[in-house]
Amino acid sequence: MFCAMFLVQKWLFSAFPAVCTIPRVKFWQFFSCIHRRFPVY
């Protein structure tokens, strides 16, 4: 069961790298924009 889930995750990550990267880049742009306005530290 765990092995199958791991294989599916591996397949998903290898099959959709762009689908995962684009929202991540958008998120980091959004986060850095907020971070500049409201510095945490």
C-alpha positions in Angstrom: 0.0 0.0 0.0 2.6 2.5 1.1 4.9 1.4 -1.7 2.1 1.9 -4.3 1.4 5.4 -2.9 5.1 6.3 -3.1 5.2 5.1 -6.8 2.1 7.1 -7.6 3.6 10.2 -6.0 6.8 9.6 -7.9 4.9 9.3 -11.2 2.9 12.4 -10.5 5.9 14.5 -9.7 7.7 13.2 -12.8 4.7 13.6 -15.0 3.6 17.1 -13.9 6.7 19.1 -13.0 5.5 22.3 -14.7 2.0 22.0 -13.2 3.7 21.8 -9.7 6.3 24.5 -10.4 4.1 27.3 -11.8 1.8 27.6 -8.7 4.9 27.4 -6.5 6.6 30.3 -8.3 3.3 32.3 -8.1 3.1 31.5 -4.4 6.6 32.6 -3.7 6.1 35.8 -5.7 3.0 36.5 -3.6 4.7 35.6 -0.4 7.8 37.8 -1.1 5.4 40.7 -2.0 3.6 40.3 1.4 6.9 39.8 3.2 8.3 43.1 1.8 5.2 45.0 3.1 4.9 43.2 6.4 8.4 42.0 7.5 8.2 39.1 9.9 11.7 39.6 11.3 
